[in-house]
């Protein structure tokens, strides 16, 4: 079994890495110039981290849960734009609010990439990449410890074969969030998304069971912060505006969670927007 910590460090990355390795800590992700995620065996003594001079703050990674509750007893729904009260935006003749040139990041339970709402008329995906943190099909993204990264070309190959096995959303909340944000409405034209021309980056978080509520799937803050780092790297690579949509959260520690997110200085750049669900 493995557990993880979030640490704040006060020195160079090289010095932190040297200190960690001197203490036999080899599994870590440098998240930015302030914080890092550390993954250790379940028997690891937390006091070791407290005694490393380059680390100024240590906290066990917090449990996170979805802010979306699935409901199966609805006979009728309403459009995203009606529910959000944004119909007037799409009637404005002076703007084209379709999301063209924008990446929307979904950090949740993954996506059903075979759903027609995510496949364009030329039978290609609108997903730029998927980082499935649970997958072992391919190596993880460079600089990360776990999961598999799938490119647009690889997703298109599986679409052409109608093969759903590349990455699976077993929960459904990630697919729902992606559909609300950027679904094409090809499955049902009454239910297209807010920004139909936006592209998607999907991070499927590692899931843990029974750590928060018995029988429920939960997530870890360390993996979530790694997802933020990955998303920003994709945004820089693609050189496009980016909206990071947060549909998972921590219980009763929002201020700490936001302090961790705020340590990613790139989120303050023009063209980087963070959207959080109210829960």
C-alpha positions as CSV (number, residue, x, y, z in Angstrom):
1,X,0.0,0.0,0.0
2,X,1.1,3.6,-0.7
3,X,0.3,6.9,0.9
4,X,1.1,10.4,-0.2
5,X,2.0,13.8,1.2
6,X,2.0,17.4,-0.1
7,X,5.1,19.4,1.0
8,X,6.1,23.0,0.7
9,X,9.8,23.5,0.1
10,X,12.0,26.6,0.4
11,X,15.0,25.8,-1.8
12,X,15.9,24.8,-5.3
13,X,14.4,21.8,-6.9
14,X,17.8,20.2,-7.1
15,X,18.4,20.6,-3.4
16,X,14.9,19.2,-2.6
17,X,15.5,16.2,-4.8
18,X,18.9,15.6,-3.2
19,X,17.4,15.8,0.3
20,X,14.6,13.4,-0.6
21,X,17.0,10.8,-2.2
22,X,19.3,11.0,0.9
23,X,16.2,9.9,2.9
24,X,15.5,7.1,0.5
25,X,12.4,8.9,-1.0
26,X,12.4,8.2,-4.7
27,X,8.8,8.5,-5.7
28,X,7.8,12.2,-6.0
29,X,6.4,14.7,-8.4
30,X,7.8,18.3,-8.4
31,X,4.5,20.2,-8.9
32,X,5.9,23.7,-9.2
33,X,8.5,26.0,-7.5
34,X,6.7,25.8,-4.2
35,X,5.1,22.4,-3.7
36,X,5.7,18.7,-4.4
37,X,3.8,15.4,-4.1
38,X,5.6,12.6,-2.3
39,X,4.5,8.9,-2.6
40,X,5.8,6.5,0.1
41,X,5.1,3.1,1.5
42,X,2.2,2.9,4.0
43,X,4.6,2.1,6.8
44,X,6.7,5.3,6.1
45,X,7.5,7.5,9.2
46,X,6.2,11.0,8.6
47,X,8.7,12.4,11.1
48,X,11.4,11.9,8.4
49,X,9.8,14.6,6.3
50,X,9.6,17.0,9.3
51,X,13.3,16.6,9.7
52,X,14.3,17.6,6.2
53,X,15.6,21.1,6.2
54,X,14.5,22.0,2.7
55,X,10.8,21.2,3.6
56,X,8.9,23.9,5.5
57,X,5.4,22.3,5.6
58,X,4.1,18.8,5.4
59,X,0.5,17.5,5.2
60,X,-0.9,14.1,4.4
61,X,-2.7,14.2,1.1
62,X,-6.4,15.0,1.7
63,X,-9.2,12.8,0.5
64,X,-11.3,14.4,-2.3
65,X,-14.7,13.5,-3.7
66,X,-16.9,14.3,-6.7
67,X,-19.1,17.4,-6.6
68,X,-21.5,15.7,-9.0
69,X,-24.2,13.4,-7.8
70,X,-25.6,11.0,-10.4
71,X,-29.4,10.8,-10.5
72,X,-31.2,8.1,-12.5
73,X,-34.9,9.0,-11.7
74,X,-35.3,12.0,-14.0
75,X,-37.8,11.6,-16.8
76,X,-37.0,15.0,-18.4
77,X,-34.0,17.3,-18.4
78,X,-33.3,20.8,-19.6
79,X,-30.6,22.2,-21.8
80,X,-27.3,23.3,-20.2
81,X,-27.9,26.9,-21.4
82,X,-31.4,27.0,-19.8
83,X,-30.2,25.6,-16.6
84,X,-27.3,28.1,-16.4
85,X,-29.5,31.0,-17.5
86,X,-27.1,31.9,-20.4
87,X,-29.4,31.6,-23.4
88,X,-29.0,35.4,-24.0
89,X,-25.3,35.0,-24.7
90,X,-25.9,32.9,-27.7
91,X,-28.4,35.4,-29.1
92,X,-25.9,38.2,-29.0
93,X,-25.0,39.0,-32.7
94,X,-21.7,40.5,-31.8
95,X,-20.0,37.5,-30.2
96,X,-19.5,33.8,-31.1
97,X,-19.3,32.0,-27.8
98,X,-18.5,28.5,-29.1
99,X,-15.2,28.0,-27.4
100,X,-13.1,27.9,-30.6
101,X,-9.4,28.0,-29.7
102,X,-10.0,27.1,-26.1
103,X,-9.1,24.0,-24.2
104,X,-11.4,22.8,-21.4
105,X,-9.7,20.5,-18.8
106,X,-11.9,17.9,-17.0
107,X,-10.3,16.4,-13.9
108,X,-12.6,13.7,-12.8
109,X,-13.4,10.1,-13.5
110,X,-12.3,10.0,-17.2
111,X,-14.5,10.1,-20.3
112,X,-16.4,7.9,-22.6
113,X,-14.5,9.0,-25.7
114,X,-16.8,6.9,-28.0
115,X,-19.8,9.0,-27.1
116,X,-20.9,10.9,-30.2
117,X,-20.9,14.2,-28.4
118,X,-17.1,14.0,-28.3
119,X,-16.6,12.9,-31.9
120,X,-16.6,15.5,-34.7
121,X,-18.4,15.1,-38.1
122,X,-15.1,13.8,-39.7
123,X,-15.1,10.9,-37.1
124,X,-12.2,12.4,-35.2
125,X,-12.1,13.2,-31.5
126,X,-12.3,16.6,-29.9
127,X,-10.0,15.4,-27.1
128,X,-6.4,16.5,-27.3
129,X,-5.1,14.0,-24.8
130,X,-6.1,11.7,-21.9
131,X,-4.0,11.1,-18.9
132,X,-5.5,8.0,-17.3
133,X,-3.8,7.8,-13.9
134,X,-5.0,4.2,-13.4
135,X,-3.9,2.8,-16.8
136,X,-0.9,0.6,-17.3
137,X,-1.2,0.4,-21.1
138,X,1.5,2.9,-21.8
139,X,4.2,4.8,-19.8
140,X,3.0,7.8,-17.8
141,X,3.6,11.3,-19.1
142,X,7.2,12.5,-18.7
143,X,7.9,13.5,-15.2
144,X,5.1,11.6,-13.6
145,X,5.0,8.3,-11.8
146,X,1.8,6.5,-12.8
147,X,-0.9,6.1,-15.4
148,X,-0.8,6.3,-19.2
149,X,-1.0,9.2,-21.6
150,X,-3.0,8.8,-24.8
151,X,-2.7,11.2,-27.7
152,X,-5.4,12.4,-30.1
153,X,-4.1,10.1,-32.8
154,X,-4.3,7.1,-30.4
155,X,-7.9,8.0,-29.4
156,X,-8.8,8.3,-33.1
157,X,-7.5,4.8,-33.7
158,X,-9.8,3.4,-31.1
159,X,-12.7,5.4,-32.4
160,X,-12.2,4.0,-35.9
161,X,-12.2,0.5,-34.4
162,X,-15.2,1.4,-32.1
163,X,-13.0,0.0,-29.3
164,X,-13.9,1.4,-25.8
165,X,-11.0,-0.2,-24.0
166,X,-8.3,2.6,-24.2
167,X,-9.6,4.4,-21.1
168,X,-12.9,3.8,-19.4
169,X,-15.1,6.1,-17.3
170,X,-16.6,3.7,-14.8
171,X,-18.2,6.4,-12.7
172,X,-19.7,8.7,-15.3
173,X,-19.1,12.1,-13.7
174,X,-16.2,13.0,-15.9
175,X,-18.2,12.2,-19.0
176,X,-21.1,14.3,-17.7
177,X,-18.9,17.3,-16.9
178,X,-17.3,17.1,-20.4
179,X,-20.7,16.9,-22.1
180,X,-21.9,19.9,-20.2
181,X,-18.8,21.9,-21.0
182,X,-18.2,21.0,-24.6
183,X,-20.5,18.3,-25.9
184,X,-21.4,18.6,-29.6
185,X,-25.0,17.5,-29.1
186,X,-24.7,14.8,-31.7
187,X,-26.3,12.3,-29.4
188,X,-29.3,14.6,-28.8
189,X,-29.3,18.0,-30.4
190,X,-31.3,19.4,-27.5
191,X,-28.4,18.8,-25.1
192,X,-25.3,20.3,-26.6
193,X,-22.6,21.8,-24.4
194,X,-21.8,25.3,-23.4
195,X,-18.8,25.6,-25.7
196,X,-19.2,23.2,-28.5
197,X,-16.0,24.1,-30.4
198,X,-13.7,23.8,-27.4
199,X,-11.2,21.0,-27.3
200,X,-10.8,18.8,-24.2
201,X,-8.0,17.6,-22.1
202,X,-9.1,14.7,-19.8
203,X,-7.4,13.6,-16.6
204,X,-8.9,10.4,-15.1
205,X,-7.9,10.5,-11.4
206,X,-6.7,7.5,-9.5
207,X,-9.6,6.2,-7.5
208,X,-9.6,4.9,-3.9
209,X,-12.5,3.1,-2.2
210,X,-13.8,3.4,1.3
211,X,-11.4,6.1,2.4
212,X,-14.0,8.8,2.7
213,X,-17.4,7.2,2.8
214,X,-17.9,3.4,2.9
215,X,-18.7,2.1,-0.6
216,X,-17.8,5.3,-2.3
217,X,-15.0,6.1,-4.7
218,X,-12.7,8.9,-3.7
219,X,-9.6,10.7,-4.9
220,X,-6.4,12.1,-3.5
221,X,-5.2,15.7,-3.4
222,X,-1.7,14.7,-4.4
223,X,-3.0,13.1,-7.7
224,X,-5.3,16.1,-8.3
225,X,-2.5,18.6,-8.0
226,X,-0.4,16.5,-10.4
227,X,-3.4,16.8,-12.8
228,X,-3.3,20.6,-12.6
229,X,0.4,20.5,-13.4
230,X,-0.2,18.2,-16.4
231,X,-3.1,20.4,-17.7
232,X,-0.9,23.5,-17.6
233,X,1.9,21.7,-19.5
234,X,-0.6,20.8,-22.3
235,X,-1.9,24.4,-22.4
236,X,1.6,25.7,-22.9
237,X,2.4,23.1,-25.5
238,X,-0.7,23.8,-27.5
239,X,-0.4,27.6,-26.9
240,X,-4.1,28.0,-26.4
241,X,-6.4,29.6,-23.9
242,X,-7.5,27.1,-21.2
243,X,-10.3,26.6,-18.7
244,X,-9.6,24.1,-15.9
245,X,-12.9,22.8,-14.6
246,X,-12.9,21.4,-11.1
247,X,-15.6,18.9,-10.3
248,X,-13.9,17.3,-7.3
249,X,-13.2,18.9,-4.0
250,X,-12.0,18.4,-0.4
251,X,-14.3,18.5,2.6
252,X,-14.0,21.5,5.0
253,X,-10.6,22.6,3.8
254,X,-11.3,24.7,0.7
255,X,-8.9,27.4,1.8
256,X,-5.9,25.0,2.0
257,X,-6.9,23.4,-1.3
258,X,-7.0,26.9,-3.0
259,X,-3.6,27.8,-1.4
260,X,-2.2,24.7,-3.1
261,X,-3.8,25.6,-6.4
262,X,-2.6,29.2,-6.1
263,X,1.0,28.1,-5.9
264,X,0.8,27.3,-9.7
265,X,1.8,30.8,-10.8
266,X,0.8,30.1,-14.4
267,X,-2.9,30.1,-13.4
268,X,-2.5,33.9,-13.0
269,X,-1.5,34.3,-16.6
270,X,-3.9,35.8,-19.2
271,X,-5.9,33.0,-20.8
272,X,-5.9,30.7,-17.8
273,X,-9.2,30.4,-16.0
274,X,-10.1,28.1,-13.1
275,X,-13.8,27.1,-12.6
276,X,-14.9,25.4,-9.4
277,X,-18.2,23.7,-8.7
278,X,-20.1,24.8,-5.6
279,X,-20.8,21.2,-4.5
